Amino acid sequence: MQEETMTRPKFGISPSPQIAHHLDDLVEDCVDLGASRSEIVEAILTAYFDTDEDRSTTTRELIVRLRQARQN
């Protein structure tokens, strides 16, 4: 993946407290790297987009599961 030479777009998310806690755990686990939440989220997204899976189908399934979990 080639680094963008233009200004990187920024956008915010509001994760659930549980997701924020998991991210904080990962920040602590990566303290030797000095990784931030944003860098960890970017690494996770990079890994997701680097797969050969049908991302549209997978994403749709994940959204349905997330919404179902929120209703319970």
Backbone as JSON, one array per atom type, in Angstrom:
{
  "sequence": "MQEETMTRPKFGISPSPQIAHHLDDLVEDCVDLGASRSEIVEAILTAYFDTDEDRSTTTRELIVRLRQARQN",
  "N": [[0.85, -1.17, 0.0], [0.69, 2.11, -0.94], [1.86, 5.1, 0.48], [-0.1, 7.99, 0.91], [0.47, 11.12, -0.62], [-0.87, 13.43, -0.34], [-2.77, 15.47, 1.99], [-3.94, 13.61, 4.69], [-7.19, 12.26, 4.98], [-9.45, 12.94, 7.65], [-11.6, 11.5, 10.01], [-14.08, 11.07, 12.49], [-15.0, 8.61, 14.91], [-17.44, 7.08, 17.02], [-17.03, 4.82, 19.09], [-18.47, 2.0, 20.83], [-18.46, 1.78, 24.43], [-17.28, -0.67, 25.13], [-15.75, -1.38, 22.85], [-14.0, 0.79, 22.86], [-12.67, 0.22, 25.22], [-11.37, -2.18, 24.51], [-9.67, -1.16, 22.53], [-8.11, 0.53, 24.12], [-6.85, -1.42, 25.67], [-5.28, -2.59, 23.69], [-3.63, -0.44, 23.07], [-2.17, -0.29, 25.43], [-0.93, -2.8, 25.26], [0.74, -2.31, 23.16], [2.55, -0.46, 23.98], [5.31, -0.29, 23.8], [5.65, 0.32, 21.17], [4.53, 2.75, 20.98], [1.99, 3.15, 19.98], [-1.02, 4.7, 18.95], [-4.6, 4.96, 19.54], [-5.76, 5.65, 17.08], [-3.81, 4.81, 15.24], [-3.85, 2.08, 15.7], [-6.48, 1.44, 14.95], [-6.28, 2.09, 12.23], [-4.4, 0.15, 11.45], [-5.9, -2.18, 11.86], [-7.98, -1.77, 10.01], [-6.47, -1.69, 7.66], [-5.51, -4.33, 7.56], [-7.96, -5.62, 7.24], [-8.83, -4.65, 4.72], [-6.82, -5.66, 3.15], [-7.4, -8.3, 2.75], [-8.59, -11.06, 0.76], [-11.23, -11.46, 0.74], [-14.78, -11.12, 0.03], [-15.46, -8.08, 0.58], [-17.71, -6.41, 0.67], [-19.91, -8.12, 1.14], [-19.05, -9.28, 3.56], [-18.88, -6.99, 5.2], [-21.54, -6.14, 5.22], [-22.71, -8.33, 6.55], [-21.43, -8.09, 9.03], [-22.45, -5.62, 9.92], [-25.18, -6.22, 10.21], [-25.01, -8.16, 12.26], [-23.93, -6.56, 14.31], [-25.98, -4.68, 14.71], [-28.02, -6.39, 15.53], [-26.92, -7.3, 17.93], [-26.95, -4.96, 19.39], [-29.63, -4.61, 19.82], [-30.29, -6.52, 21.64]],
  "CA": [[0.0, 0.0, 0.0], [1.53, 3.29, -1.09], [1.48, 6.23, 1.34], [-0.67, 9.15, 0.23], [1.29, 12.32, -0.5], [-1.77, 14.52, 0.0], [-3.21, 15.47, 3.37], [-4.76, 12.45, 4.98], [-8.53, 12.62, 5.46], [-9.74, 12.6, 9.04], [-12.99, 11.36, 10.39], [-14.19, 10.57, 13.85], [-15.97, 7.55, 15.19], [-17.86, 7.0, 18.42], [-17.19, 3.41, 19.36], [-19.1, 1.64, 22.1], [-17.47, 1.72, 25.53], [-16.57, -1.96, 25.07], [-14.74, -1.27, 21.79], [-12.99, 1.73, 23.34], [-11.87, -0.51, 26.22], [-10.49, -3.09, 23.76], [-8.63, -0.33, 21.92], [-7.2, 0.95, 25.18], [-6.03, -2.59, 25.99], [-4.28, -2.73, 22.64], [-2.67, 0.66, 23.24], [-1.28, -0.73, 26.51], [-0.12, -3.92, 24.76], [1.69, -1.81, 22.15], [3.21, 0.71, 24.56], [6.68, -0.23, 23.31], [5.61, 0.91, 19.83], [3.96, 4.09, 21.07], [0.84, 3.18, 19.07], [-2.22, 5.39, 19.4], [-5.86, 4.32, 19.11], [-5.94, 5.88, 15.64], [-2.89, 3.96, 14.49], [-4.33, 0.71, 15.83], [-7.67, 1.32, 14.08], [-5.79, 2.07, 10.86], [-3.78, -1.16, 11.22], [-6.99, -3.15, 11.74], [-8.64, -1.54, 8.72], [-5.54, -2.1, 6.61], [-5.55, -5.8, 7.51], [-9.27, -5.98, 6.69], [-8.87, -4.35, 3.29], [-5.82, -6.46, 2.45], [-7.87, -9.67, 2.56], [-9.18, -11.36, -0.55], [-12.65, -11.73, 0.94], [-15.77, -10.21, -0.55], [-15.62, -7.14, 1.68], [-19.08, -5.88, 0.73], [-20.73, -9.12, 1.81], [-18.58, -9.39, 4.94], [-19.25, -5.77, 5.9], [-22.99, -6.18, 5.42], [-22.97, -9.31, 7.6], [-20.97, -7.52, 10.29], [-23.39, -4.57, 10.32], [-26.39, -6.89, 10.68], [-24.69, -8.75, 13.56], [-23.77, -5.48, 15.26], [-27.3, -4.14, 15.0], [-28.74, -7.39, 16.32], [-26.34, -7.3, 19.27], [-27.38, -3.73, 20.06], [-31.04, -4.74, 20.18], [-30.43, -7.5, 22.74]],
  "C": [[0.89, 1.23, 0.0], [0.99, 4.43, -0.24], [0.98, 7.39, 0.49], [0.26, 10.35, 0.43], [0.44, 13.53, -0.14], [-2.1, 14.45, 1.49], [-4.16, 14.29, 3.59], [-6.13, 12.89, 5.47], [-8.7, 12.17, 6.91], [-11.23, 12.46, 9.21], [-13.04, 10.74, 11.77], [-15.2, 9.44, 13.93], [-16.31, 7.63, 16.67], [-18.1, 5.54, 18.74], [-17.92, 3.18, 20.69], [-18.04, 1.64, 23.19], [-16.66, 0.42, 25.51], [-15.46, -1.92, 24.01], [-13.63, -0.32, 22.23], [-12.08, 1.06, 24.37], [-10.89, -1.46, 25.53], [-9.35, -2.32, 23.1], [-7.62, 0.13, 22.95], [-6.29, -0.2, 25.62], [-4.93, -2.77, 24.96], [-3.23, -1.64, 22.71], [-1.67, 0.27, 24.33], [-0.37, -1.86, 26.06], [0.95, -3.46, 23.79], [2.44, -0.58, 22.66], [4.64, 0.84, 24.05], [6.77, 0.37, 21.91], [5.12, 2.35, 19.87], [2.74, 4.25, 20.18], [-0.34, 3.88, 19.72], [-3.45, 4.58, 18.99], [-6.01, 4.44, 17.59], [-5.05, 4.97, 14.81], [-3.34, 2.5, 14.54], [-5.55, 0.49, 14.95], [-7.24, 1.26, 12.62], [-5.16, 0.72, 10.52], [-4.85, -2.24, 11.04], [-7.69, -3.0, 10.4], [-7.75, -1.96, 7.55], [-5.56, -3.61, 6.44], [-6.86, -6.27, 6.89], [-9.3, -5.78, 5.17], [-7.84, -5.13, 2.48], [-6.24, -7.91, 2.25], [-8.46, -9.83, 1.17], [-10.68, -11.65, -0.45], [-13.52, -10.74, 0.16], [-16.13, -9.23, 0.56], [-17.03, -6.57, 1.78], [-19.98, -6.85, 1.48], [-20.35, -9.23, 3.28], [-19.01, -8.18, 5.76], [-20.75, -5.76, 6.19], [-23.35, -7.15, 6.54], [-22.57, -8.77, 8.97], [-21.93, -6.45, 10.81], [-24.67, -5.19, 10.87], [-26.15, -7.49, 12.06], [-24.56, -7.68, 14.64], [-25.12, -4.9, 15.66], [-28.13, -5.11, 15.84], [-28.24, -7.41, 17.76], [-26.79, -6.07, 20.06], [-28.83, -3.83, 20.54], [-31.25, -5.68, 21.37], [-30.01, -6.95, 24.05]]
}
